[in-house]
Structure formats: structure tokens, C-alpha cells
């Protein structure tokens, strides 16, 4: 659409790490939505979603979390996701809001859209700093990691062991550097849309900064510690704003139990489970994505209306 002011830049996050962001300001926008993306994602995966929000008169700001996209790398190679402390994600987001978003907010309302790992970041941010956002959508938030064939407790024990040995920068078992010749499959992905799956694979192959593919044991260990904090009822109860939590029936990346706990104890949280959806609902096939987008839009518009009244 016309009348979009696009800007990009960097700000300094924790430990002076450069964090990349983009902003899509719409003329006469109704509100501002901040996007917190998922594990191994970049801003590009949200281009269509951002366009949808812009077309409905919402300005959008998105940062690329440390170790992702154009932001400063931390792992042993370009493909690995590593984090020194999960709280750095939280403090980076706070700095982004304070130094970039709030500076441009004026008197508009501020909403959050947070997916997967970004949903875990978003949930912990809402518990730590409950006064920033007036409403939030948590899309398949990472509140309990799906550890595959290994039990949750065993995966945590292994991550503890590797970090204790000083091997936190080793790849998690089964995770490897990006390989352009590897046959990445639609079946193992977070969407059932072959078109959107192939579109991202093509982009990833052509853009080195999007070629993040695996976790370090330190990232996993920090995530386990953060998720324990997020799921404490006394922390969840600090979240009083309206929250819409989407849960995917065919999610193979995160488990639903942590989401159910959050929805139970948050003071104003509605959980919507979409049985046929996989993890990345925002890029699912149209018959799933279209009604989902309507629910997203209805929620933000409803929260905007109530905040005005």
C-alpha cells in the first residue's frame, strides 16, 4: 500500500551486541504492533504478515533477535543459535522499545505479536515489564519445548552436563550447520503450505544471514531455565492485559502443556486451538491462514476499541 515509511537500523543490545530492526510506519495508523520472531527466523518470514497488518492500518516494528538475521552472531558458526543468558532477549526487546519504538509511538496504542521462541521471550517480557503493551498475541509460544524422542527431563540433564563441561557452544544432538544441498522437507517444517515453504527455502539459499538452522546446548539450557520461570503461576498472574494465545493441533516444535498453564493463570487470556494447523500458522495454507488472520485482526481491533473507550 502507499504511504508506508520504511526504515531499518541497529541499536546496541546487551553486551554491546548490534541488534537489527525494521519499521513499517503507516500514515494515520491505528496502533503499533511489535513482532518478536521465532527460533532461526528473520524479518523476511513475516513480510506478507506485515503487509497484511499495514493494509489494515497498523504500523509494524520488528527486531531480529541476537544471533539471528542481520543481528550480531554469537555461535561457533553462522548457522548456530547461541545465547549467553535468555534474559538478554528480554533486555534487548526493552531497549528496542525504549530507544526506537516509544520514540515514534506518540499517543498510539502498543500491541505485541510474538511467535514460538519469540513467544517465550514475549511471555517473559510481559511478566517482567507488564506496563509496556496494551494487548498481545502469543502464536504457538515456546513455553514447553518439544524434545522429540528424548524425554524433557533427559534433554535438560544433557544440556546441564554439556554446559558444566564447558561445551555449551556444541550443537545440540541432531542439529547441524546449514547445508544448501540438504533436502529440507515440507513434512518436517512448521507449515503445510508447499508454496510458502519453498519460498522461504529459496530466500534462505540466497541470503547468508538467514541460514540459521540449529541450537547450541547453551541456548537450550538457557531456554529451559527461562521456561521454568515463565510457567510459575505467580509470574503469569502479573500479566493483566488481554492476551490471545494460538495453539496448533499439529505442532511438532513446542508442546501445549506450557501454553495451557499460561492461559490458565494469566488474568485475561483466551486460548484458541486450531487442530489442522502446524507451528507457523501465519504462513499456513490459505484455508487455515485466512480465518486465522481474521481472528488476529478482530482481536487487535477489539483491544483498540476498548482502550479508546
BAFI-3210 file (N, C-alpha, C; in Angstrom, 3 decimals, decimal comma, padded with zeros to 6 digits):
// residues 309
n [1|2|3|4|5|6|7|8|9|10|11|12|13|14|15|16|17|18|19|20|21|22|23|24|25|26|27|28|29|30|31|32|33|34|35|36|37|38|39|40|41|42|43|44|45|46|47|48|49|50|51|52|53|54|55|56|57|58|59|60|61|62|63|64|65|66|67|68|69|70|71|72|73|74|75|76|77|78|79|80|81|82|83|84|85|86|87|88|89|90|91|92|93|94|95|96|97|98|99|100|101|102|103|104|105|106|107|108|109|110|111|112|113|114|115|116|117|118|119|120|121|122|123|124|125|126|127|128|129|130|131|132|133|134|135|136|137|138|139|140|141|142|143|144|145|146|147|148|149|150|151|152|153|154|155|156|157|158|159|160|161|162|163|164|165|166|167|168|169|170|171|172|173|174|175|176|177|178|179|180|181|182|183|184|185|186|187|188|189|190|191|192|193|194|195|196|197|198|199|200|201|202|203|204|205|206|207|208|209|210|211|212|213|214|215|216|217|218|219|220|221|222|223|224|225|226|227|228|229|230|231|232|233|234|235|236|237|238|239|240|241|242|243|244|245|246|247|248|249|250|251|252|253|254|255|256|257|258|259|260|261|262|263|264|265|266|267|268|269|270|271|272|273|274|275|276|277|278|279|280|281|282|283|284|285|286|287|288|289|290|291|292|293|294|295|296|297|298|299|300|301|302|303|304|305|306|307|308|309]
n.u [000,842|000,292|001,914|003,609|006,165|009,274|011,934|015,209|017,608|020,123|020,465|022,123|022,281|022,283|025,539|026,736|025,999|025,134|021,875|019,523|016,835|013,596|011,217|007,871|006,049|002,790|000,808|-001,422|-001,954|-003,623|-002,592|000,432|002,244|004,463|006,700|007,903|010,015|010,430|012,559|015,504|014,508|013,947|013,309|012,251|010,543|008,171|007,151|004,795|002,840|003,327|002,667|-000,067|-000,929|-000,166|-001,838|-004,187|-004,003|-002,152|000,871|004,116|006,766|009,756|012,236|015,345|016,252|019,128|021,867|020,442|019,452|020,313|021,419|023,981|026,172|026,648|027,256|029,259|029,479|027,979|025,498|024,560|022,533|023,049|022,991|023,979|022,606|019,269|017,760|018,885|017,581|015,176|015,943|017,067|014,760|013,404|015,158|014,897|012,228|012,366|014,311|013,721|010,983|009,166|009,954|008,833|006,178|004,214|000,898|-000,216|-001,558|000,131|000,857|001,608|002,983|003,926|005,871|006,508|009,778|010,079|007,659|008,033|009,950|008,342|006,316|007,787|008,724|006,315|005,672|007,789|007,958|005,229|003,862|004,239|002,951|-000,400|-001,964|-001,646|-000,640|000,157|001,633|001,614|003,479|006,763|006,655|006,941|009,308|009,360|010,906|011,338|012,228|013,472|012,961|011,735|013,003|015,389|016,625|017,057|018,841|021,051|021,734|022,485|024,718|026,514|026,973|028,132|030,527|031,760|031,083|029,110|028,815|028,610|026,814|023,413|022,377|021,631|021,276|022,644|025,065|023,949|023,114|023,128|022,528|021,072|018,131|015,639|012,529|009,030|007,278|008,591|008,584|007,270|004,895|002,087|001,879|003,033|003,890|004,599|006,521|008,531|009,144|010,399|012,630|013,995|014,627|016,256|018,413|019,567|020,342|022,706|022,562|020,210|020,554|020,387|020,201|020,331|020,518|022,594|023,932|024,045|022,144|019,858|019,920|019,671|017,144|015,531|015,787|014,586|011,960|011,029|010,773|008,861|006,540|005,722|003,010|002,710|004,196|002,977|000,506|000,984|000,481|-001,853|-003,056|-005,138|-004,734|-004,270|-003,917|-002,637|-002,828|-001,456|-002,755|-001,221|001,388|004,844|007,010|006,776|005,269|001,882|001,334|002,662|001,595|-001,079|-000,922|-000,094|-002,318|-004,229|-003,511|-002,944|-004,518|-006,342|-006,645|-007,262|-007,448|-006,986|-007,318|-006,172|-006,886|-005,970|-003,719|-000,174|002,956|003,725|001,488|000,927|002,013|000,669|-001,271|-003,816|-006,529|-006,364|-004,877|-006,290|-008,796|-007,497|-005,990|-008,103|-009,034|-006,836|-006,833|-009,388|-009,067|-007,035|-008,315|-010,533|-009,301|-008,172|-010,434|-011,578|-009,547|-009,626|-012,141]
n.v [-001,182|002,376|005,225|004,216|004,440|003,286|002,111|001,088|-000,219|-000,282|-001,056|-000,930|-003,823|-005,986|-006,477|-004,915|-005,823|-005,652|-005,104|-005,737|-003,996|-003,352|-000,960|-000,256|002,186|003,328|005,765|007,647|005,500|003,047|001,879|000,542|-002,365|-004,643|-007,102|-010,174|-012,524|-016,085|-018,967|-019,304|-017,657|-014,813|-011,325|-011,482|-013,645|-012,728|-010,904|-010,947|-011,084|-008,711|-006,919|-007,452|-006,487|-003,783|-003,025|-002,996|-000,788|-000,788|000,110|-001,388|-002,779|-004,598|-006,569|-008,312|-010,974|-011,385|-013,091|-013,877|-013,442|-010,276|-009,372|-009,312|-012,099|-015,070|-017,742|-020,737|-020,788|-019,418|-020,579|-021,396|-021,003|-019,244|-018,191|-016,075|-015,561|-016,030|-013,905|-011,757|-011,546|-010,480|-008,016|-006,860|-006,513|-004,690|-002,502|-001,962|-001,140|001,123|002,804|002,984|002,286|003,528|006,119|006,864|006,451|008,268|009,107|006,663|003,283|000,371|-002,820|-006,360|-008,974|-012,221|-015,007|-018,492|-019,174|-016,433|-015,999|-017,132|-015,335|-013,051|-013,679|-013,844|-011,249|-009,808|-010,628|-009,590|-006,885|-005,503|-003,199|-002,135|-003,072|-003,025|-005,054|-008,466|-010,981|-014,312|-016,568|-019,894|-020,126|-020,701|-022,350|-024,763|-026,906|-029,101|-032,037|-034,181|-037,562|-037,883|-037,691|-034,773|-034,171|-035,570|-034,324|-031,831|-032,515|-033,395|-031,006|-029,475|-030,939|-030,709|-027,944|-027,667|-028,952|-027,108|-027,061|-025,650|-024,422|-026,377|-028,075|-028,981|-032,377|-033,807|-031,403|-029,350|-027,477|-025,149|-026,502|-026,115|-028,069|-029,949|-031,898|-030,365|-030,929|-030,557|-031,893|-031,985|-029,384|-026,178|-025,563|-026,370|-025,413|-025,747|-023,921|-021,575|-022,662|-023,448|-020,962|-019,654|-021,347|-020,836|-018,140|-018,359|-019,817|-017,959|-015,901|-015,332|-014,482|-015,520|-018,154|-019,729|-022,631|-024,362|-025,253|-024,410|-026,111|-024,391|-022,429|-024,042|-024,813|-022,331|-021,683|-023,674|-022,909|-020,387|-021,018|-022,371|-020,292|-018,677|-020,219|-020,228|-019,824|-017,459|-015,626|-015,578|-014,500|-011,831|-010,794|-008,874|-007,730|-008,018|-011,127|-013,143|-016,421|-018,598|-021,994|-024,783|-027,673|-029,579|-029,212|-029,686|-028,615|-027,202|-028,036|-028,368|-028,130|-026,165|-023,849|-024,165|-023,915|-021,245|-019,924|-020,593|-019,227|-016,556|-013,392|-012,437|-014,070|-015,673|-018,813|-020,236|-023,067|-024,474|-027,100|-028,279|-026,910|-026,349|-025,443|-022,809|-020,777|-018,367|-018,533|-020,594|-022,822|-021,410|-021,980|-022,367|-020,183|-017,810|-017,576|-017,459|-015,051|-013,278|-013,603|-012,631|-009,931|-009,106|-009,338|-007,417|-005,082|-005,060|-004,759|-002,277|-000,685|-000,978|000,154|002,786|003,557]
n.w [000,000|-000,339|001,203|003,249|005,495|005,427|007,372|008,456|010,792|013,433|016,900|020,092|021,892|024,803|026,254|024,326|021,802|018,400|017,309|014,875|013,236|011,752|010,591|009,764|009,044|008,899|007,371|009,311|011,050|013,132|015,410|016,924|016,214|017,585|016,531|017,653|016,684|015,818|016,627|014,750|012,759|010,534|009,749|007,200|006,961|007,770|006,030|004,360|006,348|007,719|005,692|005,509|008,028|007,781|005,653|006,973|008,493|010,642|012,051|011,957|013,838|013,888|015,361|014,902|016,724|018,865|017,381|015,194|011,773|010,580|012,863|015,456|015,471|017,528|017,894|017,119|014,434|011,423|011,328|013,783|016,710|019,584|022,960|025,586|027,932|028,606|029,439|028,169|025,725|026,599|027,680|025,418|023,870|025,480|025,293|022,578|022,486|024,167|022,939|020,234|019,368|021,274|021,004|018,620|019,017|019,908|020,661|020,226|020,573|021,837|020,745|020,958|018,961|019,105|018,335|018,788|019,825|020,096|021,281|023,779|024,685|024,554|026,437|028,842|028,897|029,227|031,771|033,212|032,567|032,774|031,926|029,380|026,930|025,569|024,710|023,603|021,267|021,438|019,525|019,113|021,312|022,658|025,297|026,312|025,260|022,488|022,726|021,102|020,558|022,944|026,458|028,224|030,687|030,420|028,244|029,344|031,382|029,870|028,568|030,781|031,565|029,349|029,379|031,883|031,420|029,897|027,250|025,991|023,546|021,699|019,084|019,575|019,837|016,749|015,478|012,954|010,928|008,382|005,223|001,885|000,057|001,320|001,702|002,707|004,213|003,549|005,220|007,684|008,414|009,666|008,458|006,319|003,844|000,760|-001,148|000,344|001,988|000,154|-000,864|001,292|001,600|-000,772|-000,445|001,812|000,809|-000,830|000,820|003,093|005,757|006,690|007,163|009,532|011,480|013,677|017,225|020,037|022,931|025,089|024,422|024,561|027,252|028,567|027,684|028,858|031,553|031,478|030,717|032,920|034,749|033,440|033,580|036,204|038,336|039,921|038,502|035,980|036,651|036,819|034,384|033,045|030,879|027,866|026,287|023,480|022,780|020,516|019,615|017,999|016,538|015,234|015,957|016,030|017,205|019,608|022,774|024,072|026,834|028,449|027,326|028,008|030,776|031,016|029,884|031,749|034,129|033,469|033,620|031,758|029,399|026,345|024,877|021,742|019,890|016,954|015,159|012,706|012,078|011,672|013,221|012,348|011,956|010,736|008,214|007,085|004,923|002,787|003,563|006,262|007,129|006,351|007,926|010,366|010,210|010,210|012,819|014,232|013,398|014,272|017,026|017,662|016,779|018,442|020,944|020,549|020,299|022,875|024,418|023,631|024,464]
ca.u [000,000|001,021|002,046|004,350|007,525|010,099|013,278|015,920|018,755|020,655|020,657|023,013|021,643|023,133|026,949|027,073|025,735|024,277|020,592|018,923|015,377|012,900|009,944|006,959|005,100|001,655|000,193|-002,687|-002,155|-004,477|-001,788|001,728|002,433|005,854|006,801|009,011|010,019|010,794|013,889|016,079|013,746|014,364|012,175|011,703|009,480|006,952|006,847|003,375|002,069|003,491|001,858|-001,464|-001,162|-000,091|-003,048|-005,284|-003,665|-001,295|002,305|004,781|008,189|010,261|013,679|015,885|016,882|020,569|022,225|019,542|019,360|021,368|021,952|025,293|026,256|027,192|027,611|030,559|029,441|026,860|024,248|024,181|021,915|023,657|022,688|024,699|021,628|017,967|017,271|019,377|016,495|014,183|016,511|017,169|013,420|013,134|015,953|014,258|011,038|012,736|015,138|013,211|009,525|008,495|010,344|007,937|004,823|003,292|-000,187|-000,829|-001,525|001,220|000,482|002,672|002,737|005,126|005,750|007,437|010,797|009,697|006,534|008,626|010,523|007,225|005,644|008,646|008,736|005,056|005,729|008,838|007,626|003,813|003,228|004,585|001,967|-001,799|-002,558|-000,618|-000,930|001,223|001,333|002,363|004,659|007,661|006,534|007,457|009,967|009,154|012,256|011,401|012,201|014,077|012,102|012,085|013,960|016,668|017,215|017,546|020,015|022,154|022,158|023,210|026,002|027,386|027,360|029,034|031,809|032,287|030,808|027,824|028,767|028,427|025,461|022,512|022,329|020,693|021,331|023,851|025,152|023,157|023,643|022,242|022,197|020,261|016,737|014,721|011,224|007,796|006,697|009,256|008,552|006,212|003,729|001,642|001,812|004,224|004,312|005,285|007,707|009,553|009,505|011,393|013,848|014,679|015,197|017,341|019,551|020,155|020,715|023,521|022,156|019,010|020,905|020,490|019,499|020,435|020,733|023,703|023,476|023,867|020,823|018,840|019,975|019,092|015,708|014,914|015,731|013,601|010,613|010,648|010,327|007,648|005,373|005,335|001,720|002,837|004,710|001,946|-000,584|001,342|000,017|-003,260|-003,587|-005,748|-003,807|-004,849|-002,887|-002,969|-002,207|-001,600|-003,011|-000,194|002,674|005,910|008,131|006,515|004,168|000,802|001,116|003,086|000,619|-002,289|-000,652|-000,110|-003,700|-004,986|-003,178|-002,999|-005,808|-007,263|-006,079|-008,120|-006,685|-007,664|-006,595|-006,516|-006,499|-005,289|-002,557|001,159|003,541|003,808|000,134|000,918|002,353|-000,014|-002,034|-004,837|-007,766|-006,079|-004,321|-007,248|-009,589|-006,562|-005,713|-009,311|-009,056|-005,776|-007,302|-010,523|-008,550|-006,371|-009,321|-011,345|-008,486|-008,038|-011,733|-011,741|-008,571|-010,094|-013,300]
ca.v [000,000|003,636|005,939|003,466|004,914|002,141|002,404|-000,016|000,269|-001,108|-000,467|-001,759|-004,650|-006,399|-006,748|-004,119|-006,577|-004,913|-005,747|-005,157|-003,850|-002,665|-000,352|-000,011|003,164|003,604|007,070|007,601|004,140|002,936|001,440|-000,030|-003,763|-005,102|-008,543|-010,929|-013,712|-017,366|-019,566|-019,421|-016,854|-013,448|-010,453|-011,803|-014,641|-012,019|-009,837|-010,989|-010,782|-007,273|-006,246|-007,597|-005,548|-002,433|-002,795|-002,765|000,454|-000,962|000,221|-002,588|-002,739|-005,945|-006,700|-009,661|-011,292|-011,627|-014,366|-014,142|-012,480|-009,272|-009,025|-009,878|-013,545|-015,474|-019,159|-021,149|-020,519|-018,575|-021,336|-021,801|-020,060|-019,292|-017,006|-016,104|-015,523|-015,816|-012,574|-010,774|-011,343|-009,610|-006,680|-006,326|-006,058|-003,461|-001,431|-001,674|-000,343|002,405|003,671|003,095|002,252|004,538|007,422|007,150|005,985|009,389|008,707|005,435|002,092|-000,537|-004,223|-007,333|-010,250|-012,984|-016,384|-019,562|-018,658|-015,050|-016,054|-017,309|-014,027|-012,144|-014,028|-013,441|-009,786|-009,354|-010,879|-008,751|-005,473|-005,609|-001,915|-001,647|-003,406|-002,976|-006,334|-009,315|-012,288|-015,301|-017,562|-021,128|-019,698|-021,707|-022,429|-026,109|-027,356|-030,489|-032,601|-035,337|-038,915|-037,851|-037,024|-033,394|-034,157|-036,078|-033,270|-030,791|-033,066|-033,385|-029,607|-029,112|-031,647|-030,103|-026,607|-027,872|-029,349|-026,018|-027,357|-025,040|-023,995|-027,535|-028,225|-029,970|-033,624|-033,768|-030,093|-029,224|-026,237|-025,060|-027,187|-025,764|-029,267|-030,858|-031,965|-029,951|-031,453|-029,883|-032,664|-031,649|-027,929|-025,631|-025,201|-027,350|-024,709|-026,049|-022,681|-020,700|-023,396|-023,339|-019,547|-019,345|-022,089|-020,107|-016,940|-018,775|-020,236|-016,779|-014,891|-015,999|-014,108|-016,262|-019,576|-020,294|-023,922|-025,250|-024,711|-024,836|-026,596|-023,233|-021,854|-024,960|-024,740|-021,049|-021,745|-024,481|-022,090|-019,318|-021,586|-022,677|-019,025|-018,207|-021,035|-020,098|-019,107|-016,108|-014,758|-015,454|-013,660|-010,422|-010,397|-008,496|-007,225|-009,059|-011,981|-014,191|-017,447|-019,598|-023,306|-025,564|-029,079|-030,420|-028,599|-030,631|-027,827|-026,932|-028,822|-027,492|-028,049|-024,863|-022,867|-024,346|-023,345|-019,783|-019,492|-020,806|-018,288|-015,172|-012,879|-012,113|-014,806|-016,600|-019,787|-020,777|-024,198|-024,742|-028,508|-028,658|-026,041|-026,658|-024,460|-021,448|-020,553|-017,133|-018,865|-021,842|-022,784|-020,354|-022,352|-022,198|-018,846|-016,717|-017,362|-017,081|-013,624|-012,560|-013,622|-011,709|-008,563|-008,835|-009,170|-006,114|-004,024|-005,062|-004,170|-000,861|-000,058|-000,921|001,075|004,142|003,837]
ca.w [000,000|-000,342|002,472|004,256|005,708|005,799|007,859|009,095|011,547|014,502|018,219|020,898|022,902|025,911|025,922|023,138|020,571|017,471|017,029|013,671|013,265|010,657|010,959|008,646|009,568|008,024|007,599|010,055|011,570|014,308|016,539|016,555|016,597|017,621|016,268|018,235|015,817|016,387|016,535|013,398|011,800|010,252|009,425|005,884|007,064|008,180|005,071|003,983|007,549|007,939|004,667|005,938|009,133|007,206|004,856|007,922|009,191|011,802|011,830|012,469|014,159|014,118|015,578|014,730|017,996|018,810|016,772|014,082|010,684|010,445|014,182|015,756|015,670|018,812|017,913|016,584|013,002|011,006|011,380|015,138|017,633|020,920|023,768|026,856|029,016|027,954|029,808|027,208|024,762|027,236|027,801|024,054|023,482|026,247|024,695|021,291|022,778|024,763|022,099|018,857|019,229|022,092|020,451|017,495|019,329|020,143|021,556|019,713|021,412|021,509|020,842|020,713|018,281|019,434|017,838|019,131|020,743|020,342|022,206|025,101|025,002|024,794|027,698|029,955|028,903|029,804|033,213|033,797|032,311|032,395|031,603|028,044|025,892|025,978|024,322|022,999|020,682|021,535|018,496|019,381|022,062|023,194|026,748|026,593|024,038|022,061|022,706|020,205|021,127|024,276|027,441|028,564|031,796|029,929|027,414|030,262|032,054|028,906|028,367|032,007|031,548|028,341|029,837|033,014|030,850|029,089|025,846|025,673|022,144|020,815|018,539|020,158|019,067|015,629|014,831|012,136|010,152|007,160|004,038|000,764|-000,722|002,126|001,254|003,765|003,804|003,961|006,317|008,940|008,595|010,503|007,650|005,325|002,562|-000,027|-001,804|001,291|002,428|-000,895|-000,986|002,312|001,294|-001,842|000,167|002,702|-000,010|-001,468|001,812|004,107|007,107|007,089|007,168|010,877|011,401|014,828|018,558|020,885|024,230|025,961|024,109|025,092|028,700|028,961|027,395|029,917|032,778|031,271|030,675|034,302|035,335|032,765|033,935|037,600|038,401|040,484|037,439|034,943|037,159|036,628|033,050|033,188|029,607|027,030|025,545|022,638|022,628|019,497|019,776|016,768|016,811|014,611|016,274|016,372|017,709|021,024|023,338|024,531|028,279|028,949|026,856|028,813|032,101|030,883|029,656|032,986|035,193|033,011|034,094|030,663|028,262|025,615|024,093|020,561|019,323|015,553|015,083|011,465|011,854|012,163|014,133|011,795|011,443|009,934|006,819|006,738|003,674|002,865|004,265|007,690|007,363|006,177|009,145|011,430|010,080|010,637|014,281|014,646|013,160|015,160|018,392|017,795|016,632|019,661|022,011|020,227|020,625|024,340|025,013|023,325|025,310]
c.u [000,885|001,118|002,634|005,767|008,345|011,479|013,885|017,110|019,215|020,583|021,558|022,227|022,614|024,542|027,368|026,932|024,781|023,032|019,907|017,408|014,886|011,615|009,162|005,845|004,033|001,074|-001,171|-002,978|-002,939|-003,682|-000,465|001,807|003,916|005,863|008,071|009,031|010,533|012,232|014,302|015,301|014,407|013,115|011,474|010,538|008,136|006,513|005,365|002,483|002,138|002,653|000,374|-001,795|-001,121|-001,356|-004,277|-004,945|-002,988|000,154|002,988|006,267|008,628|011,772|014,087|016,700|018,362|020,864|021,386|019,683|020,568|021,962|023,260|025,240|026,966|027,712|028,972|030,629|028,178|025,502|023,705|023,567|022,476|023,194|023,388|023,742|020,282|017,409|017,798|018,341|015,480|014,690|016,743|015,821|013,062|013,897|015,378|013,029|011,420|013,419|014,594|011,692|008,846|008,781|009,385|006,466|003,808|002,161|-000,894|-000,697|-000,436|000,797|001,677|002,146|004,014|004,923|006,860|008,482|010,493|008,493|006,988|009,244|009,404|006,531|006,475|008,745|007,471|005,032|006,711|008,515|006,165|003,154|003,470|003,453|000,546|-002,572|-001,474|-001,235|000,321|000,865|002,226|003,620|005,455|007,607|006,844|008,006|009,630|010,540|012,343|011,357|012,810|013,146|012,632|013,180|015,345|017,385|017,777|018,821|021,240|022,661|022,919|024,625|026,981|027,855|028,337|030,441|032,453|032,072|029,453|027,696|028,747|027,003|024,677|022,460|021,243|020,659|022,678|023,888|024,290|023,870|022,702|021,813|021,352|018,803|015,797|013,291|010,062|007,197|007,286|009,198|007,391|004,972|003,342|001,465|003,108|004,780|005,107|006,546|008,841|010,037|010,571|012,704|014,675|015,358|016,404|018,601|020,303|020,665|021,410|023,044|020,899|019,292|021,215|019,626|019,513|020,781|022,030|023,129|023,260|022,523|019,724|018,771|019,356|017,582|014,978|014,763|014,661|012,175|010,119|010,112|008,985|006,417|005,000|004,039|001,840|003,420|003,669|000,846|-000,275|000,846|-001,488|-003,879|-004,291|-004,679|-004,617|-003,729|-003,361|-002,147|-002,495|-001,729|-001,952|001,209|003,684|007,139|007,984|005,319|003,122|000,711|001,506|002,124|-000,658|-002,122|-000,715|-001,540|-004,553|-004,752|-003,115|-004,410|-006,815|-006,762|-007,113|-007,254|-007,542|-006,791|-007,102|-005,992|-005,658|-004,006|-001,271|001,701|003,470|002,473|000,085|001,388|001,756|-000,732|-003,288|-006,070|-007,594|-005,699|-005,372|-008,143|-008,729|-006,280|-006,909|-009,390|-008,002|-006,269|-008,451|-010,056|-007,924|-007,375|-010,196|-010,583|-008,283|-009,302|-011,896|-010,777|-008,958|-011,244|-012,894]
c.v [001,243|004,193|005,074|004,023|003,757|002,611|001,142|000,545|-000,740|-000,335|-001,411|-002,496|-004,978|-006,773|-006,065|-004,890|-005,774|-005,731|-004,993|-005,049|-003,200|-002,059|-000,009|000,892|003,485|004,970|006,890|006,197|004,165|002,626|000,907|-001,463|-004,094|-006,611|-009,098|-012,298|-014,960|-017,791|-019,756|-018,637|-015,496|-012,628|-010,906|-012,786|-013,995|-010,954|-009,811|-010,617|-009,293|-006,484|-006,309|-006,596|-004,105|-002,086|-002,540|-001,652|000,252|-000,765|-000,956|-002,307|-004,178|-005,899|-008,130|-009,973|-011,616|-013,032|-014,730|-013,054|-011,572|-008,846|-009,767|-011,361|-013,884|-016,909|-019,445|-020,968|-019,724|-019,253|-021,533|-020,668|-020,300|-018,057|-017,156|-016,246|-015,215|-014,427|-011,479|-010,512|-010,337|-008,170|-006,041|-005,770|-004,764|-002,276|-001,005|-000,791|001,059|003,347|003,889|003,251|003,381|005,942|007,854|006,890|007,120|008,924|007,435|004,283|001,145|-001,978|-005,117|-008,506|-011,067|-014,460|-017,279|-019,104|-017,210|-014,944|-016,299|-016,015|-013,050|-012,404|-013,585|-011,921|-009,247|-009,559|-009,942|-007,270|-005,376|-004,325|-001,433|-001,849|-003,362|-004,217|-007,141|-010,565|-013,146|-016,437|-018,790|-020,831|-020,873|-021,634|-023,833|-026,660|-028,813|-031,105|-033,914|-036,659|-038,977|-037,141|-035,633|-033,361|-034,600|-035,017|-032,153|-031,258|-033,035|-031,960|-029,095|-029,679|-031,001|-028,721|-026,691|-028,226|-028,239|-026,222|-026,794|-024,591|-025,178|-027,551|-029,267|-031,189|-033,551|-032,446|-029,939|-027,867|-026,307|-025,733|-026,910|-026,968|-030,272|-030,790|-031,652|-030,285|-030,633|-030,570|-032,281|-030,157|-027,498|-025,212|-026,351|-026,694|-024,949|-024,787|-021,791|-021,355|-023,242|-021,901|-019,174|-020,086|-021,369|-018,865|-017,303|-019,152|-019,043|-015,738|-015,561|-015,701|-014,830|-017,750|-020,112|-021,551|-024,735|-024,559|-025,221|-025,359|-025,447|-022,566|-022,719|-024,861|-023,449|-021,024|-022,548|-023,659|-021,008|-019,866|-021,964|-021,425|-018,580|-018,921|-021,003|-019,289|-017,680|-015,124|-014,520|-014,483|-012,168|-009,883|-010,140|-008,007|-008,349|-009,809|-013,000|-015,188|-018,485|-020,858|-024,136|-027,047|-030,012|-029,857|-029,675|-029,913|-027,491|-027,762|-027,900|-027,271|-026,689|-023,763|-022,947|-023,746|-021,821|-019,273|-019,621|-019,692|-016,827|-014,639|-012,602|-012,747|-015,760|-017,514|-020,303|-021,881|-024,449|-026,137|-028,842|-027,867|-026,672|-025,411|-023,020|-021,073|-019,356|-017,360|-020,219|-021,705|-021,928|-020,732|-022,297|-020,746|-017,746|-016,519|-016,975|-015,577|-012,778|-012,504|-012,670|-010,272|-008,195|-008,572|-007,797|-004,971|-003,905|-004,419|-002,678|-000,110|000,101|000,074|002,528|004,525|003,970]
c.w [000,000|001,077|003,587|004,321|006,245|006,255|008,447|009,850|012,574|015,813|019,009|021,966|024,022|025,426|024,615|021,829|019,680|017,134|015,886|013,835|011,980|011,201|009,697|009,180|008,521|008,377|008,250|010,596|012,874|015,569|016,004|017,073|016,515|017,443|016,896|017,556|016,527|016,137|015,074|012,346|011,581|009,929|008,151|005,957|007,371|007,190|004,695|005,165|007,869|006,942|005,026|007,046|008,647|006,447|005,730|008,921|010,548|011,374|012,519|012,699|014,454|014,330|015,262|015,985|017,822|018,272|015,567|013,007|010,579|011,778|014,438|016,050|016,978|018,825|017,312|015,077|012,685|011,196|012,791|015,947|019,033|021,675|025,113|028,037|028,358|028,271|028,894|026,118|025,315|027,276|026,432|023,604|024,215|025,648|023,355|021,499|023,255|023,772|020,695|018,834|019,996|021,583|019,342|017,805|019,380|021,057|021,077|020,715|020,908|021,793|020,505|019,895|018,442|019,093|018,370|020,159|021,098|021,262|023,630|025,586|025,373|026,113|028,898|030,039|029,565|031,314|033,913|033,706|031,850|031,905|030,170|027,033|026,455|025,559|023,636|022,382|020,826|020,587|018,697|020,193|022,614|024,717|027,245|025,283|023,754|021,872|021,931|020,938|022,525|025,251|027,793|029,632|031,343|029,088|028,286|030,958|031,141|028,681|029,583|031,973|030,568|028,776|031,004|032,529|030,024|027,604|025,412|024,241|021,177|020,294|019,339|019,245|017,992|014,903|014,134|011,438|008,895|005,994|002,868|-000,068|000,048|001,673|002,415|003,332|004,347|005,190|007,669|009,271|009,488|009,756|006,733|003,960|001,798|-000,685|-000,854|001,851|001,416|-001,077|000,044|002,062|000,229|-001,274|001,030|001,926|-000,580|-000,472|002,995|005,525|007,593|007,274|008,565|010,937|012,686|016,121|019,169|022,202|025,210|025,705|024,723|026,608|029,222|028,742|028,462|031,200|032,654|031,323|032,068|034,994|034,760|033,298|035,414|037,696|038,917|039,474|036,359|035,380|037,089|035,287|033,117|031,883|028,844|026,230|024,756|022,352|021,624|019,733|018,529|017,091|016,267|014,813|016,671|016,928|019,191|021,470|023,965|026,029|028,852|028,539|027,682|030,209|032,047|030,741|030,925|033,995|034,764|033,238|032,986|029,369|027,658|024,758|022,947|019,974|017,898|015,219|013,862|011,221|012,364|012,871|013,627|011,138|010,498|008,495|006,428|005,386|003,889|003,670|005,786|007,987|007,298|007,397|010,359|011,394|010,497|012,166|014,855|014,548|014,096|016,592|018,578|017,689|017,878|020,815|021,796|020,626|022,130|024,961|024,761|024,244|026,767]
res [x|x|x|x|x|x|x|x|x|x|x|x|x|x|x|x|x|x|x|x|x|x|x|x|x|x|x|x|x|x|x|x|x|x|x|x|x|x|x|x|x|x|x|x|x|x|x|x|x|x|x|x|x|x|x|x|x|x|x|x|x|x|x|x|x|x|x|x|x|x|x|x|x|x|x|x|x|x|x|x|x|x|x|x|x|x|x|x|x|x|x|x|x|x|x|x|x|x|x|x|x|x|x|x|x|x|x|x|x|x|x|x|x|x|x|x|x|x|x|x|x|x|x|x|x|x|x|x|x|x|x|x|x|x|x|x|x|x|x|x|x|x|x|x|x|x|x|x|x|x|x|x|x|x|x|x|x|x|x|x|x|x|x|x|x|x|x|x|x|x|x|x|x|x|x|x|x|x|x|x|x|x|x|x|x|x|x|x|x|x|x|x|x|x|x|x|x|x|x|x|x|x|x|x|x|x|x|x|x|x|x|x|x|x|x|x|x|x|x|x|x|x|x|x|x|x|x|x|x|x|x|x|x|x|x|x|x|x|x|x|x|x|x|x|x|x|x|x|x|x|x|x|x|x|x|x|x|x|x|x|x|x|x|x|x|x|x|x|x|x|x|x|x|x|x|x|x|x|x|x|x|x|x|x|x|x|x|x|x|x|x|x|x|x|x|x|x|x|x|x|x|x|x|x|x|x|x|x|x]
***
